Amino acid sequence: MNNKKAHIFFIILSGLLAYINSLGNGFVWDDILLIVNNDAVRGPRLLGQALLKPLFYLSDTASTYYYRPIQTISYMLDYAFFGLRPWGFHLVNVLMHLAVAVLLYILLQRLFSQPHLSFWAALLFVIHPLHTSVVCYISSRADMLAAFFILGSIYLFLKENSPLFFISSLAFFLFAILSKESAIVFPAVLVITSEVYIGTAKKEASFARGLRMRYGFFLFVALAYLFLRKWLGLGVSMPAWHITGFSAMFSTLPGVVFLYLKLAYLPFGLHIFRSVNMAGLSPATMLSLAGCIFASASLIYYSWRHDKIIFFAGTIFAVWMIPVAAGMFINPDYCAQGRVVMAESWFYLPFIGIAILTVRLLTGYVRLGDFRLKTAILITF
């Protein structure tokens, strides 16, 4: 067995050991509305409902902002195979998470050609308990679907200049947006990834020029998606800054990011959903925010010149935190109480950057390529 196959085997096995116990879970919370009581998942005859209606069309109009037809279609496929047996839906969630981790490994290998970095980043991603609220909660499947199509779109885009791969990459981006709205920031991630790939792989000028000429097509898909929402009468969900003031995001975001990072490195007391107090724009908060901005800018500048892997990890983390920052203020009732919303599932995509950055920093101190170390960690988890 070569290293690539062995790495993929360990990633899949580790993910199964971490999350196979979720197969005994039932339907909870939104699962009842989206699956059990939703006739649209019970066969293709109501496919139009999935394509033209918001995700929570059976609920109140406040939920019409969630337009995720790919998520509903995935439930249709689950129902076709498993009926209303919840273990089947949970099995698909687990398999989807494994697919995302394997695709992450393959993409990192293509970008950096560093097997140990790719393996350990994907392994950390697949076993991390912070993803429990995504993998074990069927209604959170949107995050995994979006991640799968996003990683797939990048991989196809970086293939040799081919119309088939390019069109497939655009289609995957469209599927990602139709899985979860936050994927609309993907064009920025694509540009960052492509520029890093051009630099690390030392591609010829014609290849780089061919990639750069195609960036605009992804913006066109994003705009077409927004027009589709408007045509369907769904609108766009906007943060409740009319209640909190725009400055509330800047004063509150550093603390929320710190809390997410704390959960990433100390994953105790996990909750699928929580709310936290908004921070005031005090001099101490402003100083802290300025320090964070300066440190982040310095790290990005330094890493672009000296370490493209750290640059890649840090910038994609920052981009994926943009929809998280907006999502904090999405609930006006909480904002009116001086609180913002946090969901651990929102950190699924930003965590990719954290996993890469963590492994990159550790590789200077620990021999992560040692097979015995791999085996010991696998047994531990």
N, C-alpha and C positions, 0 to 999 in steps of 0.2 A: 504493500500500500504506500503510494507516494505521500509527500507531506501535505499536499493540497487536499487529497481525499481524507487523510487522517484528521486534518484540522476540521473539515466539514463534519466528519463523523463525531468528533468530540463536541462541536458546537450543538449539533442536533441532539446528541445523547444528554448533554448537560441541560439543555432547554427542556427536554422531556422530563428529566428527573426533577427539575425545579417546579414544573407546572402541571404534571400529569394528574396531580391530586385534584385539580379543578374540574375534572370530568364528573365528579360526584355532585357538583353544585346544580341547583335548579335555576329557574327563571326568577329574577328579582327586579324590582323597581321599573325602570323603563322597558325592560324586556317584555313585561306584560302588555304594554301598549304597542310596542313596535313589532312583536312577534305573536304572542298568544292571542291577542284580540284584533290582530291586523289581518283582514282577509286578503290584502294585497300580496302577502307572502305565500299564499296557498295555490300557486300556479300561475302560468303566464297569461291567463285570461285577463288579469288586472295589471299587466305590465304598464299600461298607460298611467295608472295611479302612481307607480313608482317614478316614472319619468316626468310627470307633470305636476305632481303634488309635493309639498314639503314633507320632511321626514315625520313630523308630528302632526300630520293632517287630521288625525282623529282627536287631537287635543285642541287647546284654545289657540286663538290667532297669534298670541305672543310668541309661539314657537314656529311661526312660518318662515323665520330666517334660516332654519336648518334645512337646506336643500341637498340631500345626499342620496341620490337614486342608486348609486353603486352599492351602498350599504344595504338598502332594501333588496336589491337584486341578489346580493349574497345570501340574504335570509331566504329568498325564494329557492335558491339552489340547495341550501341546508334542508329546507322543508321537503324538497323533492326526494332527498336521500334518507332523511331521518324522521320525517313527520314532525310532531311536536315533542320529540324526545330531547330533553335539554342537553344530555351528554354529547349528542352529535354536534350541536351548536358550539359547545365548549371545545370539542375536539378540533373543529375548524379554527377557532380562535388560537388554540395552541399551535396548530400547523402553520397558521398565518404568521405568528410570531417567529417561529423557526425559519420560515421562508425569508422574513425580513432580515434576520441575523445572518443567514447564509449569503443573501444578496449583499449585505453590508461587507462581509468578508471578501467576496469576489470583487466588489467595487474598489475597496481599499487596496487590494492586490493590484488592480489595474492602475490605480493612481500612483502608488508609491513603490510597488514591487518589494515590499518588506513583509515576508510571511509571518514573522512573529508579531509585528505590530497589528497586522490584519486579524490574526487569530485571536490575540488577547483582547483587542477592542471588541470584536464580535462576541467573544465569550462573556466578557463583562456585560455587554448589552443584553445577551440572551438570558442570563441568570439573575439579573438584578431585581431585587424584590420591589423596587419602586414601580415596576411595570405590572404589578399585581392588579391594579385597578383597570388596566387595559386588557390584559390577557384573560383574567378571570371574570370579567364583566362583559357579557355578550354585546350590550348596547354601546360599549366603547370600541367596537371593532373598527370604527371609522379611522381611528388613529393608525392602526396597523395597515389598513387598506391604503391610506394616503402614503404611508412610509414605503410600502412595497412598490407602488407605482412611481413614486418620486425617485427611489434608488434605481428602479428599472429604467426610468426615463433618462437619468444621467448616464447609466451604463450604455444604453443604446446610442445616445448622443455622441459619446466618445469613441464609438466604433469608427472604423475607417469611413471616409466620406462616401456614404451610400444613400440614395433616396429612400430605400426601404427602411433602413435603420432610422433615418431622420423622421420619416412619417410615423414610424412606430413610437419614437421618442415623444413626438407631439401628442399622439394618442394616449400614451401613458400619463402625460401631464394632464390632459383633459380628464382622464379617469381619476387622477389624484384629486383634482378640484371637485369632481362630482362625488368624491368620497368624503372630503372634509374641506370646509371653506378656507381654513388657514393655509392650504397649499397654494394660495394665490401669490405668496411671496416666493414661490419656487424659482422664477426667472433669476432673481438675485443669487440664489444658491447655485444655479446652473452656471452663471457667469463666473462666480468665485471658483467653483470646481474646475471648470474648463481652463481658466487661466493658470491655476495651480498645475493641472495636468500638462498644459503646454510647456510650463517652466520645468517641471520635474522630468518629463519624458523627453525633453529636448526635441520636440517635433519640428519638422521643417516649416518654413514660412507659409507654404501653400496650404498645409494642413491647418495651421493656426488661423489663417485668413478664412478658410472654408468654414471653420467653427464660428468665428466671430460674425460672419455674414448671416448666420442663422439665428442669432440671439433674438432678433426682432419678431420672429414668428411665434415665440413663446409669449411675448407681450400681447400679440394679436389674439392668441387663444385665451389669455386672461381677460382681455377686453370683451371678447365674444361671450365668455362665461357671464360677465356682468350684464351684458345686454340680454342674455337668455333669462337671467333672474328678473330683470325688469319686465321682459315680455310675459313671463309667467306671473307677474304681479307679486313677487316675493320680497323685493326690496333688499336692502343691505343693512345688516345689524351694525349700529354705531355705538361706541362707548358713551356712557352717560356723563360726558364731560360738562354738559350744561348744568349738571347738579354739583359736580365736584370741582369744576375748573380744570383746565388742561394741566396746570402746574402740579395737580395732585398725582399725576402719573409719575412725574420726575421725582417727587419727594417720596413716593411709596415704592417705586420699582426696585431700588437697591435692597430694601429690606426683604421684598418678596423673592428676588433673585437669591439672596443669601439663604433664605429659608429653603428654596428649592435645592440649592447646593448642599445645604446641611442634610436634607433628606437623601441626596445622592450619595454622600459619604458616610452618613450615619442614619441608615434607613430604619428608624424605630418610630413607633407611634404613627404608623401610616394610616391615612384616611382618604377615601376616594374624593372627598370634597371638604373644603374648609373655608372659613372667612377670616380675614385679619383686619386689624384697624388701619385706617389710612394714616400716613405720617404727615405732620404739618411741615410747611416749608420754613423751618427754623434755620438760623445760621449754621448750626451743627449739621443739619441735614444737607444744606447747600454745600458745605465744605466736604462732606462725605461723598456727595454726588460728583462734585468736581474732581475729587481724588480718584473715584472710580473711572470717570471719563478719561482722565489723564493717563491712568495706569493702563486702561484698555487700549487707548490710542498708541501708547508707547510700545505695548506688547505687540500690537498688530504691525506697527512699522518695523520693529526689530525682527519679528519672526518672518516677515515677508523677505527680508534681506538675508536672514541666516537659517531659518528653519521653516520650510513651506508646510510641514505637517502641523506644527503648532499654529501657524497662520490659518490653515484650512479649518482646524478644529475650532479655533476661537471665533472666526468670522461666521461659520455656519451656525454655531451656537447663538451668536448675537442676532443673526437674521431670524432664526426660528423662535427667538424670544419676542420678536415684534408682535406676532398675533397673541402670544401669551400676555404681553403687556396690555394690549387692547382688550383682551378677554376679561381681565381683572375687573373692568368697569362696565361689563355688559349688563349687569343686573341693577336697574335703577333703584329697586327697593333696598338693596344692601348699601348702595352708594348714598342714599338718603339718610342711612343710619351711620354714615362715616366708616363703612367697611367695604372691602373688596374681596373678590372671589378667587380662590385657588383650587385647581383640580389637578391631581397628580397625573392624570392621563394627558394633560397638555404638555407635560415634560418629556413625552415619548420621543419626539423628534429632536428637541434640543439636547437630550441625553446622548445622542450619537456624538456630538461634539465633545461632551464631557468624557465619554469613554475613550475616544481617540486621544484627547489631551492627557488624560490620566496615564494611559499606557505609554504614551510618548515620554512623559516625564519619568516614569518608573524604569524604562528600559536602560537608563544610564546607571542604575543602581542594582538591579536584579537581573539575573540571567533567565529571562522569561522564555528562552528557547529550550531550556532544559526539560527533557521529556519527563523526568521523575517529578519535577515541580508541577508540570501539567497534571500528572496523574494524582498527586497529592491533593491539589486544589479541587480536582473533579470529585474525588472521594469525599472531601470535606463538605462540598455542596450537596 
